[in-house]
Amino acid sequence: MILTFFDQFSSPYLLGIPLILLSMLLPSLLLPTPSNRWITNRLSTLQMWTINTTTKQLMTPLNKPGHKWALILTSLMTLLLMINLLGLLPYTFTPTTQLSMNMALALPLWLATLLTGLRNQPTTSLGHLLPEGTPTPLIPALIMIETISLFIRPLALGVRLTANLTAGHLLIQLISTATITLLPIMPAVSILTATILLLLTILEVAVAMIQAYVFVLLLSLYLQENI
């Protein structure tokens, strides 16, 4: 059986059942559950500090009504962060490399922010489609452009996350394959390639964390426009 570089992005199956759901549920099982004790261990303390700091950063631009979204946005970021990082381990599967999953996360949340704005302040939300001071002949064209850019937002969210993670995984696989192939032929070049692979892996860990934060940050900015 000949495998290609893109086979790593296909969802594994067990007895005809896709294991992508198990891949999505596993990160939540790794998080320590909070307890009623005053003194907790270091892992729980670090987890709570990270979540509180992230929530503060996300909620700072939002007003009081927007703070209702704190639980949703923080939970989404935690889920994406754990899935992205666990996907860098060997013999694992990264669900966020699937455009279908990323669109399933981006589209409903973007639509919820849009409907929130149309319900609470319809005039202001529709006013974003026409910048102030626009010349009269350009009004129809600008409304069309702004409407298209508005509906492209969820697609951009999903494609950005998918493309960044897919490109990183492909680069890691290509360089690791080159390292193994060059080892018996040119050991010095193989060692240099392995060094590059190590640096690339560190970079991909940073990319996995940054992309999870950017995904949720853009959703919070969309929410800020509509509240």
Contacts in CASP RR format, 6 or more apart in sequence:
PFRMAT RR
TARGET T0000
AUTHOR 0000-0000-0000
METHOD contacts of the structure
MODEL  1
MILTFFDQFSSPYLLGIPLILLSMLLPSLLLPTPSNRWITNRLSTLQMWT
INTTTKQLMTPLNKPGHKWALILTSLMTLLLMINLLGLLPYTFTPTTQLS
MNMALALPLWLATLLTGLRNQPTTSLGHLLPEGTPTPLIPALIMIETISL
FIRPLALGVRLTANLTAGHLLIQLISTATITLLPIMPAVSILTATILLLL
TILEVAVAMIQAYVFVLLLSLYLQENI
5 170 0 8 1.000
5 173 0 8 1.000
5 174 0 8 1.000
6 170 0 8 1.000
8 93 0 8 1.000
8 169 0 8 1.000
8 173 0 8 1.000
9 94 0 8 1.000
9 97 0 8 1.000
9 98 0 8 1.000
9 166 0 8 1.000
9 169 0 8 1.000
11 18 0 8 1.000
11 19 0 8 1.000
11 20 0 8 1.000
11 93 0 8 1.000
11 95 0 8 1.000
11 98 0 8 1.000
12 18 0 8 1.000
12 19 0 8 1.000
12 93 0 8 1.000
13 19 0 8 1.000
19 93 0 8 1.000
20 93 0 8 1.000
20 95 0 8 1.000
20 98 0 8 1.000
20 101 0 8 1.000
23 83 0 8 1.000
23 86 0 8 1.000
23 92 0 8 1.000
23 93 0 8 1.000
23 94 0 8 1.000
23 95 0 8 1.000
24 79 0 8 1.000
24 83 0 8 1.000
24 95 0 8 1.000
24 101 0 8 1.000
26 86 0 8 1.000
27 78 0 8 1.000
27 79 0 8 1.000
27 82 0 8 1.000
27 83 0 8 1.000
27 86 0 8 1.000
28 79 0 8 1.000
28 82 0 8 1.000
30 82 0 8 1.000
30 86 0 8 1.000
31 47 0 8 1.000
31 78 0 8 1.000
31 82 0 8 1.000
32 41 0 8 1.000
32 43 0 8 1.000
32 44 0 8 1.000
32 47 0 8 1.000
34 40 0 8 1.000
34 44 0 8 1.000
34 48 0 8 1.000
35 44 0 8 1.000
40 48 0 8 1.000
51 74 0 8 1.000
51 78 0 8 1.000
54 74 0 8 1.000
54 77 0 8 1.000
54 213 0 8 1.000
55 70 0 8 1.000
55 73 0 8 1.000
55 74 0 8 1.000
58 70 0 8 1.000
58 73 0 8 1.000
58 74 0 8 1.000
58 77 0 8 1.000
58 216 0 8 1.000
58 217 0 8 1.000
58 220 0 8 1.000
59 66 0 8 1.000
59 67 0 8 1.000
59 70 0 8 1.000
59 220 0 8 1.000
61 220 0 8 1.000
61 221 0 8 1.000
61 224 0 8 1.000
62 69 0 8 1.000
62 220 0 8 1.000
62 223 0 8 1.000
62 224 0 8 1.000
62 227 0 8 1.000
63 227 0 8 1.000
65 120 0 8 1.000
65 227 0 8 1.000
66 223 0 8 1.000
66 227 0 8 1.000
69 220 0 8 1.000
69 223 0 8 1.000
72 109 0 8 1.000
73 216 0 8 1.000
73 219 0 8 1.000
73 220 0 8 1.000
74 216 0 8 1.000
76 105 0 8 1.000
76 109 0 8 1.000
76 215 0 8 1.000
76 216 0 8 1.000
76 219 0 8 1.000
77 212 0 8 1.000
77 213 0 8 1.000
77 215 0 8 1.000
77 216 0 8 1.000
80 96 0 8 1.000
80 105 0 8 1.000
80 161 0 8 1.000
80 211 0 8 1.000
80 212 0 8 1.000
80 215 0 8 1.000
80 216 0 8 1.000
81 208 0 8 1.000
81 209 0 8 1.000
81 212 0 8 1.000
81 213 0 8 1.000
83 94 0 8 1.000
83 95 0 8 1.000
83 96 0 8 1.000
84 94 0 8 1.000
84 96 0 8 1.000
84 165 0 8 1.000
84 208 0 8 1.000
84 209 0 8 1.000
84 211 0 8 1.000
84 212 0 8 1.000
85 205 0 8 1.000
85 208 0 8 1.000
85 209 0 8 1.000
86 92 0 8 1.000
86 94 0 8 1.000
87 93 0 8 1.000
87 94 0 8 1.000
87 208 0 8 1.000
88 94 0 8 1.000
88 172 0 8 1.000
88 201 0 8 1.000
88 204 0 8 1.000
88 205 0 8 1.000
88 208 0 8 1.000
94 165 0 8 1.000
94 169 0 8 1.000
95 101 0 8 1.000
96 102 0 8 1.000
96 161 0 8 1.000
96 162 0 8 1.000
96 165 0 8 1.000
97 162 0 8 1.000
97 165 0 8 1.000
97 166 0 8 1.000
97 169 0 8 1.000
98 162 0 8 1.000
99 158 0 8 1.000
99 159 0 8 1.000
99 162 0 8 1.000
102 157 0 8 1.000
102 158 0 8 1.000
102 159 0 8 1.000
102 161 0 8 1.000
102 162 0 8 1.000
103 154 0 8 1.000
103 155 0 8 1.000
103 158 0 8 1.000
105 158 0 8 1.000
105 215 0 8 1.000
106 154 0 8 1.000
106 155 0 8 1.000
106 157 0 8 1.000
106 158 0 8 1.000
106 215 0 8 1.000
106 219 0 8 1.000
107 154 0 8 1.000
109 219 0 8 1.000
110 153 0 8 1.000
110 154 0 8 1.000
110 157 0 8 1.000
110 219 0 8 1.000
110 222 0 8 1.000
111 154 0 8 1.000
113 219 0 8 1.000
113 222 0 8 1.000
113 223 0 8 1.000
113 225 0 8 1.000
113 226 0 8 1.000
114 125 0 8 1.000
114 150 0 8 1.000
114 222 0 8 1.000
114 226 0 8 1.000
116 223 0 8 1.000
116 226 0 8 1.000
116 227 0 8 1.000
117 124 0 8 1.000
117 125 0 8 1.000
117 226 0 8 1.000
117 227 0 8 1.000
118 125 0 8 1.000
118 126 0 8 1.000
118 226 0 8 1.000
120 226 0 8 1.000
120 227 0 8 1.000
121 226 0 8 1.000
121 227 0 8 1.000
125 225 0 8 1.000
125 226 0 8 1.000
128 146 0 8 1.000
128 150 0 8 1.000
128 225 0 8 1.000
129 142 0 8 1.000
129 143 0 8 1.000
129 146 0 8 1.000
129 147 0 8 1.000
129 150 0 8 1.000
130 139 0 8 1.000
130 142 0 8 1.000
130 143 0 8 1.000
130 146 0 8 1.000
131 142 0 8 1.000
131 146 0 8 1.000
134 142 0 8 1.000
153 218 0 8 1.000
153 222 0 8 1.000
157 215 0 8 1.000
157 218 0 8 1.000
157 219 0 8 1.000
158 215 0 8 1.000
160 211 0 8 1.000
160 214 0 8 1.000
160 215 0 8 1.000
161 211 0 8 1.000
161 215 0 8 1.000
164 207 0 8 1.000
164 211 0 8 1.000
165 207 0 8 1.000
165 208 0 8 1.000
165 211 0 8 1.000
168 200 0 8 1.000
168 204 0 8 1.000
168 207 0 8 1.000
169 204 0 8 1.000
171 200 0 8 1.000
171 204 0 8 1.000
172 197 0 8 1.000
172 200 0 8 1.000
172 201 0 8 1.000
172 204 0 8 1.000
175 193 0 8 1.000
175 196 0 8 1.000
175 197 0 8 1.000
175 200 0 8 1.000
176 197 0 8 1.000
178 193 0 8 1.000
179 190 0 8 1.000
179 193 0 8 1.000
179 194 0 8 1.000
179 197 0 8 1.000
180 190 0 8 1.000
182 189 0 8 1.000
182 190 0 8 1.000
182 193 0 8 1.000
183 190 0 8 1.000
END
